[in-house]
C-alpha cells in the first residue's frame, strides 16, 4: 500500500469504500425490534402440476375430524370425568376370564359373537382375518 492510498484516518480507500457501502443500507420505517415480513413465495405461471396423491388433503380431513371442535380437552373437564368415573358403581364380576391363547400374535379385534344357546362359547373376529 502506498502513502497516497491512505487518508487522514489511516484507512485505505478499499476499506473506506466497503464501510461506506455497508452503511448505505435502506432504513426501515418501523420501530427498532419490530419484526418485518420476509420475502414472499413467487407463484408459478401457467397450469399447476397434476397431483398424483391426495395424502395431504386426507390427513387434514382426518385430523380435523379426530380433533373437532378443539385439539385438546380442557384439563378441568378431564379431571371431572375421571372423578365421575371413580364414583360410578363398579360392576360385579361373576366369572373370571381365562386366556386360551395364543398370546404371541398381535392384531385388532373387529367383532365378538356369543353362541345363542351356550353363553360360555364366544367367537372373536380379527381385522387381519380368522376367527
C-alpha positions in Angstrom: 0.0 0.0 0.0 1.4 3.4 -0.9 1.2 6.5 1.2 -1.2 8.1 -1.4 -3.8 5.4 -0.7 -4.1 6.4 3.0 -6.5 9.1 4.2 -6.3 11.2 7.3 -7.8 8.4 9.4 -5.1 6.0 8.2 -7.5 3.6 6.4 -7.1 2.6 2.8 -9.5 3.5 0.0 -10.8 -0.1 -0.2 -11.7 -0.2 3.5 -13.4 3.2 3.4 -15.5 2.3 0.3 -16.5 -1.1 1.8 -17.6 0.7 5.0 -19.5 3.3 3.0 -21.3 0.6 1.0 -22.3 -1.3 4.2 -23.7 1.8 5.8 -25.8 2.6 2.7 -28.5 0.0 3.5 -32.1 1.3 3.2 -33.5 2.4 6.5 -36.6 0.7 7.9 -39.6 2.8 8.7 -40.7 0.6 11.7 -39.5 0.9 15.3 -36.4 -1.0 16.2 -37.0 -4.5 17.4 -40.2 -4.9 15.3 -40.3 -8.0 13.0 -40.7 -7.4 9.3 -42.3 -9.9 7.0 -39.9 -11.9 5.0 -39.8 -12.4 1.2 -42.9 -13.8 -0.4 -43.0 -17.0 -2.3 -43.4 -16.4 -6.0 -46.4 -18.1 -7.7 -45.6 -20.1 -10.8 -47.2 -19.1 -14.0 -49.3 -21.4 -16.1 -51.3 -24.5 -15.1 -50.3 -26.2 -11.9 -48.9 -29.7 -12.0 -51.3 -32.7 -11.7 -51.3 -34.1 -8.2 -50.8 -37.8 -8.1 -51.6 -38.1 -4.4 -54.2 -36.7 -2.1 -52.5 -37.7 1.2 -52.2 -34.1 2.5 -55.9 -33.3 2.0 -56.9 -36.6 3.5 -54.6 -36.1 6.5 -56.0 -32.6 7.1 -59.6 -34.1 7.0 -58.7 -36.9 9.4 -57.0 -34.6 11.9 -60.0 -32.1 11.8 -62.4 -35.0 12.3 -60.4 -36.5 15.2 -59.8 -33.3 17.0 -63.1 -31.4 16.4 -64.0 -28.9 17.9 -60.8 -28.4 19.9 -57.4 -30.0 19.6 -57.1 -30.8 23.4 -59.8 -31.2 26.0 -59.7 -28.7 28.9 -57.9 -30.1 31.9 -60.8 -29.4 34.3 -63.2 -31.4 32.1 -60.8 -34.3 32.1 -60.5 -34.2 35.9 -64.3 -34.0 36.3 -64.7 -37.0 34.0 -62.1 -39.0 36.0 -63.8 -38.3 39.3 -67.2 -39.1 37.9 -65.9 -42.5 36.6 -64.4 -43.3 40.0 -67.7 -42.5 41.8 -69.7 -44.7 39.3 -70.9 -48.1 40.7 -68.4 -50.8 39.9 -69.6 -53.9 38.0 -69.6 -57.2 39.9 -67.7 -59.9 38.1 -69.4 -63.2 38.3 -66.7 -65.2 36.5 -63.1 -64.7 35.7 -61.8 -64.8 32.1 -59.2 -67.4 31.2 -56.9 -66.8 28.3 -56.9 -69.7 25.9 -54.1 -68.3 23.8 -52.2 -67.8 21.6 -50.6 -64.8 23.2 -47.8 -64.0 20.7 -50.0 -62.7 17.9 -50.8 -59.0 17.7 -53.9 -57.7 16.0 -57.2 -55.8 16.3 -60.5 -57.4 17.3 -63.3 -56.3 15.0 -66.3 -58.4 16.2 -67.4 -60.6 19.1 -70.3 -63.1 18.9 -71.7 -65.3 21.7 -73.5 -68.6 21.0 -77.2 -68.1 21.4 -77.7 -71.3 23.5 -74.3 -71.6 25.2 -73.1 -68.4 26.8 -69.7 -70.0 27.5 -68.9 -70.2 23.8 -67.6 -66.9 22.2 -66.1 -66.3 18.8 -63.8 -63.3 18.1 -63.0 -62.0 14.7 -59.8 -60.2 13.8 -59.1 -57.4 11.3 -56.5 -59.5 9.7 -58.9 -62.4 9.1 -59.5 -65.5 11.0 -61.8 -66.5 13.9 
